[in-house]
């Protein structure tokens, strides 16, 4: 859990739901004055933290519904006032910021398709200089921690002090059950490196379906996220965008009632004693793993001399296929997830090739390092 709320104290504990966690809810898009008012009135009774509504929608294909635009801002603001809720919407251009400020929008967020572009983020940061509003930053579409952190840093340098991060998952090449794969290690690394930034999960865009909302929301709470952003529509089957991932206000109430926020520690003697013992064993096993990897790399460097001597490549596709087949089979037989085993050995293989290339002076020593978090796919 964040050591700060990034200036979002009015959201933390504002409502009665989810034990004071931040809950931002509302439709993917503001489609009409009646629609957003209906959603707001129902959500206002649930003790959520803020009402969200998309005004400008950066859609993948032209011709699809791209939001009402500035004309919908008075509807959003009026709905929030009726429900006694602060209102939030996405901005992608400086002109969007101007419009939001003119209409008294309380909270802004920068979407994933904007976070990915440093030029766009900088333009927003420049316009937000001197503006005292909370800004939430969604992760970039692609799994790049440095881009996400860079967007936050640009806002900070512009003087924005009320910042939160929203994890909405990432586009990846592999097939998964998710619309945007969680890749939880990235937001957890963001938390390690920026512990003062509140971390909010957007399970709607992550899962892409109603069915995945509960497991993703619970996993986020298990990982000590500070809150949730969930898309809620009074009539999801009539929604003009992302209807499959939106739920009704009644469904939101049921969902929140089933979720169980977690705490980091339990000050109970039995818990502390057993955790200390088990962690000592884990530490020992981790050291054994590292010792094994070190020995493996020593052997890899020995192999590189023979490859260099006889003119063979550091990458051997047939051998790599054998390794993947054997290690994933061995791992699954030992109750390890196949994708996890594949990820681990892809990283080991990448490092093995780097060690061989370096050993044979193909790459210079000074380029050997790689910042933690750059490789995330």
TIDRENBA-161004 format. One line per 3 residues: number of its first residue (from 0); their letters; for each residue z negated, x, y of C-alpha. Coordinates in pm, 1 decimal, decimal comma. Layout:
BEGIN
NUM = a = Z/X/Y; ...;
REM end
This chain:
BEGIN
0 = xxx = 0,0/0,0/0,0; 83,4/122,1/349,1; -193,5/286,5/548,0;
3 = xxx = -52,6/108,7/854,2; 136,8/-208,8/921,4; 390,6/-48,2/1151,8;
6 = xxx = 278,4/-268,3/1439,2; 317,8/-583,5/1229,0; -48,4/-683,7/1237,5;
9 = xxx = 39,6/-1035,4/1340,0; 224,0/-1071,4/1009,9; -30,2/-905,2/779,4;
12 = xxx = -279,1/-1171,4/678,2; -123,8/-1422,1/915,5; -76,1/-1684,0/647,2;
15 = xxx = -286,2/-1810,3/361,3; -32,1/-1738,9/89,3; -17,6/-1437,6/-141,8;
18 = xxx = -359,8/-1305,1/-42,0; -249,8/-1206,9/305,4; 62,4/-1014,5/204,9;
21 = xxx = 362,1/-1034,0/439,0; 592,7/-1318,4/334,2; 915,4/-1364,8/531,7;
24 = xxx = 1115,9/-1665,3/413,3; 1406,6/-1878,7/522,5; 1775,3/-1942,0/458,0;
27 = xxx = 2033,2/-1672,3/407,1; 2229,4/-1825,3/695,0; 2141,1/-2065,4/973,1;
30 = xxx = 2404,1/-2330,4/905,5; 2297,1/-2617,1/1131,4; 2016,7/-2721,3/1361,4;
33 = xxx = 1896,8/-2976,9/1106,4; 1904,8/-2731,7/814,3; 1692,3/-2460,9/977,8;
36 = xxx = 1447,3/-2715,6/1119,2; 1402,0/-2877,9/778,1; 1341,1/-2538,9/618,0;
39 = xxx = 1098,9/-2430,3/891,8; 884,4/-2743,3/884,1; 837,1/-2716,3/508,1;
42 = xxx = 775,9/-2340,4/513,8; 531,8/-2365,5/801,7; 296,6/-2565,2/581,0;
45 = xxx = 281,1/-2283,2/323,6; 117,2/-2018,2/537,6; 405,7/-1771,1/533,3;
48 = xxx = 422,4/-1488,8/787,7; 762,6/-1540,4/951,6; 1080,3/-1749,2/935,5;
51 = xxx = 1404,1/-1565,0/865,0; 1758,7/-1685,6/926,9; 2095,9/-1511,8/923,1;
54 = xxx = 2294,0/-1555,8/1246,5; 2570,4/-1297,6/1195,9; 2670,2/-1238,4/831,3;
57 = xxx = 2858,7/-915,8/745,4; 3044,3/-1053,9/442,9; 3247,0/-851,3/194,8;
60 = xxx = 3570,1/-1049,1/237,7; 3722,2/-1201,1/552,6; 3758,4/-1577,3/547,5;
63 = xxx = 3416,5/-1641,0/396,6; 3135,9/-1791,7/603,1; 3020,1/-1522,6/846,0;
66 = xxx = 2746,8/-1715,2/1023,8; 2737,5/-1947,4/1324,0; 2674,4/-1661,7/1563,3;
69 = xxx = 2484,0/-1670,2/1891,9; 2503,7/-2049,4/1914,2; 2252,8/-2069,2/1625,0;
72 = xxx = 1984,0/-1857,2/1794,7; 1833,1/-2152,0/1991,2; 1814,1/-2349,3/1664,5;
75 = xxx = 1626,4/-2066,0/1491,9; 1387,4/-2021,3/1782,0; 1319,2/-2394,2/1811,3;
78 = xxx = 1256,3/-2419,6/1436,3; 1007,1/-2135,7/1452,3; 830,9/-2296,9/1745,9;
81 = xxx = 806,5/-2629,7/1562,0; 659,6/-2457,0/1255,3; 445,6/-2220,3/1466,5;
84 = xxx = 614,7/-1919,6/1305,3; 765,8/-1601,6/1453,2; 1137,6/-1580,4/1376,5;
87 = xxx = 1348,5/-1293,1/1245,5; 1719,6/-1228,5/1221,1; 1959,7/-945,4/1140,6;
90 = xxx = 2135,6/-740,3/1407,2; 2433,3/-512,9/1349,2; 2558,9/-443,2/1700,7;
93 = xxx = 2399,0/-381,4/2041,4; 2542,6/-717,2/2154,8; 2339,5/-885,8/1878,6;
96 = xxx = 2024,0/-725,2/2017,3; 2107,1/-850,6/2366,4; 2154,8/-1204,7/2236,5;
99 = xxx = 1830,1/-1195,9/2038,6; 1634,5/-1071,3/2337,1; 1785,1/-1340,1/2557,3;
102 = xxx = 1673,9/-1610,3/2315,4; 1324,9/-1473,9/2246,8; 1370,5/-1372,0/1882,4;
105 = xxx = 1044,4/-1215,6/1761,4; 1153,2/-974,8/1485,7; 1479,1/-794,6/1410,5;
108 = xxx = 1608,4/-638,5/1094,3; 1891,4/-396,9/1028,4; 2094,2/-484,4/719,0;
111 = xxx = 2201,5/-262,9/432,2; 2564,8/-252,4/543,5; 2453,3/-124,1/883,9;
114 = xxx = 2187,5/121,8/765,4; 2458,2/305,6/573,9; 2634,3/401,5/900,2;
117 = xxx = 2442,8/646,7/1124,9; 2671,8/566,4/1420,2; 2582,6/196,3/1399,1;
120 = xxx = 2212,1/268,1/1360,3; 2214,6/504,5/1657,1; 2387,7/244,5/1873,6;
123 = xxx = 2116,8/-7,0/1782,9; 1841,3/249,0/1840,4; 1980,8/329,1/2185,3;
126 = xxx = 1983,5/-39,6/2277,7; 1630,0/-87,7/2143,9; 1489,2/191,7/2358,9;
129 = xxx = 1198,6/44,0/2551,4; 1202,7/-282,3/2353,1; 863,6/-377,7/2209,2;
132 = xxx = 972,1/-572,9/1901,2; 913,4/-515,2/1528,3; 1224,4/-384,3/1351,4;
135 = xxx = 1266,4/-395,3/975,5; 1515,3/-158,1/812,8; 1682,8/-246,2/485,2;
138 = xxx = 1784,2/33,0/250,4; 2150,3/139,9/267,9; 2389,7/-20,4/20,1;
141 = xxx = 2426,4/305,5/-171,5; 2122,7/477,6/-327,2; 2059,4/737,9/-57,6;
144 = xxx = 1698,9/793,2/46,7; 1791,2/1033,1/326,6; 2009,3/769,9/496,2;
147 = xxx = 1725,1/517,8/479,7; 1475,6/763,1/626,2; 1730,5/874,0/882,7;
150 = xxx = 1767,6/518,5/1012,2; 1390,7/489,7/1052,6; 1376,1/826,6/1228,2;
153 = xxx = 1652,2/724,6/1472,2; 1451,3/418,0/1571,6; 1137,3/625,1/1613,0;
156 = xxx = 1313,3/875,4/1836,7; 1426,7/583,4/2051,7; 1062,8/485,1/2096,8;
159 = xxx = 1049,6/195,3/1849,6; 697,6/193,8/1703,8; 685,7/-129,8/1505,1;
162 = xxx = 891,0/-46,2/1197,2; 891,1/-171,1/838,9; 1122,3/-91,5/546,5;
165 = xxx = 1286,5/-354,8/327,2; 1391,4/-267,5/-27,5; 1679,7/-491,6/-137,5;
168 = xxx = 1827,7/-279,6/-416,3; 2143,1/-67,4/-438,8; 2505,9/-100,6/-541,4;
171 = xxx = 2574,8/119,3/-842,8; 2869,2/181,8/-1072,4; 2691,3/83,7/-1391,8;
174 = xxx = 2658,1/-273,0/-1515,2; 2310,9/-424,0/-1488,0; 2155,7/-768,8/-1478,7;
177 = xxx = 2093,1/-723,8/-1105,3; 2311,4/-794,8/-807,4; 2168,9/-477,3/-655,4;
180 = xxx = 1986,3/-242,6/-889,3; 1619,9/-183,7/-789,5; 1600,9/192,7/-860,7;
183 = xxx = 1231,2/173,5/-777,2; 1187,9/549,8/-754,9; 1367,1/551,7/-417,6;
186 = xxx = 1132,5/317,3/-226,7; 836,2/483,4/-398,8; 955,3/820,7/-271,5;
189 = xxx = 997,2/665,1/73,4; 635,5/549,8/47,0; 524,0/901,8/-48,7;
192 = xxx = 707,9/1062,0/241,7; 641,2/788,0/497,2; 309,9/632,8/388,4;
195 = xxx = 257,9/470,8/727,9; 567,9/247,8/693,8; 505,7/-101,0/546,9;
198 = xxx = 728,3/-164,9/245,6; 869,4/-512,8/185,7; 1074,0/-620,3/-116,9;
201 = xxx = 1377,0/-850,0/-93,7; 1406,2/-983,2/-451,7; 1671,7/-1236,8/-347,9;
204 = xxx = 1941,9/-977,8/-281,3; 1812,0/-752,8/-555,3; 1839,3/-1006,6/-835,8;
207 = xxx = 2109,3/-1235,2/-704,0; 1974,6/-1525,8/-908,4; 1676,5/-1758,6/-894,4;
210 = xxx = 1568,1/-1650,9/-1242,7; 1503,3/-1290,1/-1139,9; 1290,0/-1371,8/-835,5;
213 = xxx = 957,0/-1388,8/-1016,2; 983,9/-1071,0/-1227,9; 1117,3/-867,1/-935,8;
216 = xxx = 855,9/-1001,4/-693,8; 575,8/-930,0/-940,0; 702,7/-578,8/-1005,7;
219 = xxx = 708,3/-510,9/-632,3; 348,0/-630,9/-602,9; 252,2/-419,1/-904,4;
222 = xxx = 396,7/-122,4/-713,6; 177,9/-205,2/-410,9; 451,1/-333,5/-181,0;
225 = xxx = 317,6/-486,5/139,5; 513,9/-808,3/116,0; 825,6/-1003,3/23,3;
228 = xxx = 1135,6/-1138,0/199,1; 1273,6/-1436,9/8,7; 1572,2/-1656,7/85,0;
231 = xxx = 1475,1/-2023,6/98,2; 1710,6/-2315,3/170,1; 1621,8/-2685,4/177,3;
234 = xxx = 1930,8/-2755,8/-35,7; 2047,2/-2432,4/-206,7; 2338,7/-2598,1/-387,4;
237 = xxx = 2486,6/-2680,1/-44,1; 2435,8/-2332,4/102,9; 2741,7/-2171,0/259,7;
240 = xxx = 2635,1/-1822,0/149,8; 2447,7/-1677,0/-148,7; 2354,9/-2015,5/-294,2;
243 = xxx = 2270,1/-1872,1/-638,5; 1980,8/-1662,0/-509,5; 1820,6/-1915,1/-275,2;
246 = xxx = 1536,5/-2147,9/-371,8; 1381,2/-2456,5/-215,4; 1053,9/-2450,9/-20,1;
249 = xxx = 889,1/-2629,8/-312,8; 1010,8/-2359,9/-550,8; 877,3/-2093,6/-314,2;
252 = xxx = 533,8/-2253,1/-320,1; 538,9/-2250,9/-700,6; 662,0/-1889,6/-710,5;
255 = xxx = 395,5/-1758,4/-474,3; 123,8/-1937,7/-670,2; 228,5/-1752,5/-987,9;
258 = xxx = 237,7/-1404,6/-834,4; -61,8/-1172,9/-858,8; -100,8/-901,3/-594,6;
261 = xxx = -251,1/-580,7/-730,9; -490,4/-323,7/-587,0; -465,9/50,9/-621,2;
264 = xxx = -814,7/116,4/-759,6; -1092,8/-61,8/-944,5; -1436,1/84,3/-873,0;
267 = xxx = -1568,9/4,9/-1217,9; -1730,9/267,6/-1441,1; -1535,3/170,7/-1754,8;
270 = xxx = -1203,6/181,4/-1568,4; -1275,2/513,0/-1396,3; -1394,2/683,7/-1717,2;
273 = xxx = -1097,9/576,3/-1929,3; -843,3/649,6/-1656,4; -984,9/1000,8/-1608,1;
276 = xxx = -954,0/1072,9/-1980,8; -603,3/933,1/-2011,2; -480,4/1107,3/-1696,8;
279 = xxx = -610,0/1439,3/-1828,7; -400,5/1385,4/-2141,1; -96,0/1289,8/-1930,7;
282 = xxx = -135,6/1604,7/-1721,1; -137,3/1816,3/-2036,0; 174,0/1645,0/-2170,6;
285 = xxx = 355,7/1688,4/-1838,9; 284,2/2060,1/-1847,0; 424,2/2075,2/-2201,3;
288 = xxx = 739,1/1897,4/-2083,8; 781,6/2149,1/-1802,0; 718,6/2441,0/-2036,2;
291 = xxx = 986,3/2301,7/-2267,7; 1235,0/2258,1/-1985,1; 1171,0/2611,9/-1864,8;
294 = xxx = 1238,8/2748,1/-2213,7; 1551,0/2530,9/-2238,8; 1688,6/2679,5/-1916,6;
297 = xxx = 1621,8/3032,3/-2045,1; 1837,3/2953,7/-2347,8; 2104,3/2795,9/-2127,1;
300 = xxx = 2125,0/3115,9/-1922,3; 2167,1/3319,1/-2242,6; 2448,0/3085,6/-2348,4;
303 = xxx = 2620,0/3137,3/-2013,7; 2673,6/3508,3/-2090,4; 2865,4/3427,5/-2407,5;
306 = xxx = 3066,7/3159,7/-2231,9; 3157,2/3406,7/-1958,8; 3238,4/3679,7/-2210,4;
309 = xxx = 3479,3/3461,3/-2407,3; 3619,7/3261,5/-2117,1; 3478,5/2918,0/-2199,4;
312 = xxx = 3364,1/2665,2/-1941,9; 3005,5/2590,4/-1845,9; 3082,4/2221,5/-1900,6;
315 = xxx = 3177,9/2137,7/-2257,8; 3270,5/1766,5/-2281,0; 3251,2/1742,8/-2660,9;
318 = xxx = 2904,5/1900,9/-2672,6; 2787,3/1678,7/-2385,6; 2899,7/1367,9/-2575,8;
321 = xxx = 2707,2/1487,4/-2881,7; 2393,5/1541,8/-2674,9; 2409,5/1197,5/-2514,8;
324 = xxx = 2462,9/1024,7/-2848,4; 2180,7/1216,2/-3018,3; 1924,4/1202,8/-2736,5;
327 = xxx = 1967,4/833,8/-2656,2; 1944,5/748,3/-3025,1; 1635,4/965,3/-3067,3;
330 = xxx = 1479,0/824,5/-2752,8; 1529,4/459,7/-2843,2; 1382,3/530,5/-3187,8;
333 = xxx = 1070,7/648,8/-3002,0; 1041,7/338,3/-2781,1; 1213,4/491,7/-2477,5;
336 = xxx = 1463,1/291,0/-2274,3; 1820,8/410,1/-2329,3; 1905,8/414,1/-1957,6;
339 = xxx = 1591,4/614,8/-1884,3; 1684,0/874,4/-2148,3; 2037,7/889,0/-2010,9;
342 = xxx = 1911,0/942,2/-1655,0; 1677,2/1220,3/-1767,5; 1944,9/1408,7/-1958,9;
345 = xxx = 2204,0/1367,9/-1686,1; 1963,1/1550,8/-1456,0; 1889,1/1814,6/-1721,2;
348 = xxx = 2261,0/1862,0/-1782,8; 2332,7/1893,2/-1411,2; 2062,1/2158,9/-1378,3;
351 = xxx = 2185,9/2339,6/-1690,8; 2534,8/2371,9/-1543,4; 2389,5/2489,8/-1212,5;
354 = xxx = 2182,2/2753,9/-1392,2; 2488,8/2880,9/-1580,5; 2705,7/2893,6/-1268,6;
357 = xxx = 2432,1/3077,3/-1081,2; 2368,4/3320,2/-1367,4; 2735,8/3419,9/-1365,7;
360 = xxx = 2743,2/3444,9/-984,0; 2985,5/3155,2/-951,0; 2754,5/2997,2/-694,3;
363 = xxx = 2527,4/3200,7/-464,2; 2152,4/3195,6/-506,6; 2089,5/3040,5/-165,2;
366 = xxx = 2275,7/2719,0/-254,0; 2068,9/2661,2/-564,5; 1814,3/2432,1/-402,2;
369 = xxx = 1847,4/2058,7/-359,0; 1616,5/1837,9/-158,8; 1410,2/1597,0/-359,3;
372 = xxx = 1560,2/1249,8/-338,7; 1922,6/1352,6/-271,9; 2023,2/1283,1/-627,9;
375 = xx = 1946,7/922,2/-689,1; 2242,2/768,0/-870,0;
REM end
